[in-house]
Amino acid sequence: MTSLRVCGSLPSPVVSARPVCPTVSAPLALHRFLLAIVALAALIGAAPTVEAAPRRAKSHAKAKHSSRASTRAAAKAKADGAGGALAEGKVAVFAFQGEDTYSVRDHVIQALTDRGIKVEAAILPVDTTEQYRDMGAVMNLAAYVHGHVKELPADHAVATIVIRSGVTGKKLTSVTFTGYRRGLPYDVEEKLWQRLGPAFTRACVEATKPRPHHNKPMVIEAGTPL
């Protein structure tokens, strides 16, 4: 038997440089295609919802703006009605007790006239609630103002102001102002409407309504004719 002798190293295997692409099975490709369709359908279905949200927000904002506008209109109508009542209102301011120069009273009158209220300063107070009510009906008064000023130590003073209804003749409210005697009249004029404005407004509005006749006209007998 003849043997063959091979000289040199064995040849190395040839390796291809081309990349090997994995083969995707048909079921996996179909599964991915179906997932893509489902995701696209979900995006298309969500689009109207995203668009509807701004519409609801705009509708809510419009309704809120309309509500605020109606509230402002109602407040303006109420203020206009109160302003008309104040312009037609008439208030009697009596002489204040405890002061000789009537300085606090003068500043009260000034504060009322600045608001358009007519002031009667020459009327004298009466005795009973019924008399105040009847005088208010005859003279078309919306309210009465009583006042009392008392001096305190250390050059201080206190002023008490009482509001009485011209329709019922009853007291409505009262406030007290305290301060230096010389500056008290100016404090009263500055803060009077802030503290008593609602009471005056209610009294003037109430005075614009028809008033019931409580008493019969008073008849004076002049004597028996001869």
C-alpha positions in Angstrom: 0.0 0.0 0.0 1.4 3.3 -1.0 1.1 6.2 1.5 0.7 9.8 0.5 2.7 12.5 2.2 1.3 16.0 2.5 3.7 18.8 3.0 2.6 22.2 4.6 -0.4 23.1 6.8 -3.9 22.2 6.1 -6.0 24.9 4.4 -8.2 27.0 6.6 -11.9 27.1 6.1 -13.3 29.9 4.0 -15.5 32.4 6.0 -18.1 34.5 4.2 -18.1 38.3 5.0 -21.8 38.8 4.2 -24.0 39.3 7.3 -26.5 36.6 7.9 -30.1 37.9 8.2 -32.3 36.0 10.6 -35.4 34.7 9.0 -38.6 36.0 10.6 -41.3 33.5 10.8 -44.7 34.3 9.2 -46.8 34.1 12.4 -44.5 36.6 14.2 -44.8 39.1 11.3 -48.5 38.8 11.2 -48.7 39.3 15.0 -46.7 42.6 14.8 -48.9 43.8 11.9 -52.1 43.2 13.9 -50.6 45.1 16.9 -49.8 48.1 14.7 -53.4 48.1 13.4 -54.8 48.0 16.9 -52.5 50.9 18.1 -53.5 53.0 15.1 -57.2 52.4 15.7 -56.7 53.4 19.4 -55.1 56.7 18.3 -57.9 57.5 15.8 -60.6 56.7 18.4 -58.9 59.0 21.1 -58.7 62.0 18.7 -62.3 63.1 19.1 -62.0 62.9 22.9 -59.0 65.2 22.9 -60.8 67.7 20.7 -64.0 67.5 22.8 -62.2 68.5 26.0 -61.4 72.1 24.9 -65.0 72.5 23.7 -66.3 71.5 27.2 -63.8 73.9 28.8 -65.0 76.7 26.5 -68.6 76.0 27.2 -67.9 76.0 31.0 -66.0 79.3 30.7 -68.8 80.8 28.7 -71.5 79.7 31.2 -69.3 81.1 34.1 -68.8 84.4 32.3 -72.6 84.6 31.6 -73.3 84.0 35.3 -70.9 86.7 36.4 -72.4 89.1 33.9 -75.9 88.5 35.2 -74.7 88.9 38.8 -73.1 92.3 37.9 -76.2 93.4 36.0 -78.4 92.5 39.0 -76.0 94.4 41.4 -76.0 97.4 39.1 -79.8 97.4 38.9 -80.0 97.3 42.7 -77.5 100.1 43.0 -79.3 102.2 40.5 -82.6 101.6 42.4 -80.9 102.6 45.7 -79.3 105.6 44.1 -82.7 106.8 42.9 -84.2 106.3 46.3 -81.4 108.3 47.9 -81.9 111.1 45.4 -85.6 111.2 46.4 -85.0 110.7 50.1 -85.5 113.4 52.7 -84.0 113.2 56.2 -84.7 115.3 59.2 -81.6 116.1 61.4 -82.5 117.3 64.8 -80.3 119.5 67.0 -77.6 117.4 68.8 -77.6 117.4 72.6 -74.4 118.3 74.4 -72.8 120.7 71.9 -73.4 124.5 71.5 -71.6 125.1 68.2 -73.4 122.2 66.4 -70.2 121.3 64.7 -70.7 117.5 64.7 -74.3 118.0 63.4 -73.1 120.3 60.6 -70.7 117.6 59.4 -73.4 115.0 59.6 -75.6 117.2 57.3 -72.6 117.7 55.0 -72.1 113.9 54.7 -75.7 113.3 53.9 -76.0 116.1 51.3 -72.8 114.8 49.6 -74.8 111.6 49.0 -77.6 113.5 47.3 -80.0 113.3 50.3 -82.2 116.2 51.1 -81.9 117.4 54.7 -84.5 119.1 56.8 -82.7 121.0 59.6 -85.5 123.1 61.1 -87.8 120.3 62.3 -88.3 119.8 66.0 -88.4 116.3 67.6 -91.7 114.9 68.8 -92.5 112.5 71.7 -93.8 109.1 70.6 -93.2 106.6 67.8 -96.7 107.2 66.4 -96.0 110.9 66.1 -92.7 110.3 64.3 -94.5 107.9 62.0 -97.3 110.4 61.2 -94.9 113.3 60.7 -92.9 111.2 58.4 -96.0 110.4 56.3 -97.1 114.0 56.2 -93.6 115.5 55.3 -92.5 112.5 53.2 -89.5 111.8 55.5 -87.3 108.7 55.1 -85.5 109.0 58.4 -84.7 111.0 61.4 -81.2 111.7 62.9 -80.7 112.2 66.6 -77.3 113.0 68.1 -75.6 113.4 71.5 -72.1 114.7 72.1 -70.3 114.2 75.4 -66.9 115.6 76.3 -64.3 113.2 77.9 -61.1 113.8 79.8 -57.8 114.5 78.0 -59.5 116.6 75.4 -61.5 113.7 74.0 -65.2 113.5 73.1 -67.8 110.8 72.1 -70.6 111.3 69.7 -73.6 109.0 69.5 -75.8 109.1 66.4 -79.2 107.4 66.2 -81.2 106.7 63.1 -85.0 106.5 63.2 -87.3 105.3 60.4 -89.6 107.9 58.9 -92.0 105.1 57.9 -92.5 103.3 61.1 -91.2 105.9 63.6 -89.0 103.3 65.3 -85.3 103.4 65.9 -83.2 101.6 63.3 -79.7 101.7 64.6 -77.1 103.8 66.4 -73.3 104.2 66.2 -70.7 105.8 68.5 -67.7 107.8 67.4 -64.8 108.6 69.8 -61.8 110.8 69.3 -60.1 114.1 70.0 -62.7 116.8 70.5 -61.4 119.1 67.7 -61.1 116.3 65.2 -64.2 114.4 66.0 -66.5 116.3 63.6 -64.3 115.5 60.7 -64.0 111.8 61.7 -67.8 111.6 61.8 -68.2 113.2 58.4 -65.6 110.8 56.9 -66.9 107.6 58.4 -70.6 108.3 58.7 -71.7 106.7 55.4 -69.4 103.8 55.9 -71.1 102.9 59.2 -74.6 104.2 58.6 -74.9 104.1 54.8 -76.8 100.8 54.7 -79.4 102.0 57.3 -80.0 105.3 55.4 -80.3 103.4 52.1 -82.9 100.9 53.5 -84.8 103.8 55.0 -84.9 105.7 51.7 -85.9 102.7 49.7 -88.7 101.9 52.2 -89.9 105.5 52.0 -90.5 105.1 48.2 -93.2 102.5 48.8 -96.8 103.5 49.4 -97.5 104.2 53.1 -100.6 103.0 54.9 -102.8 105.6 56.6 -102.8 104.8 60.3 -104.8 107.7 61.6 -107.8 109.6 60.4 -107.3 113.3 59.4 -107.4 115.5 62.5 -110.4 117.8 62.6 -110.3 121.0 64.7 -113.7 122.2 66.0 -113.9 126.0 65.5 -116.9 126.3 67.8 -120.7 126.4 67.4 -122.0 128.9 64.9 -124.2 131.6 66.2 
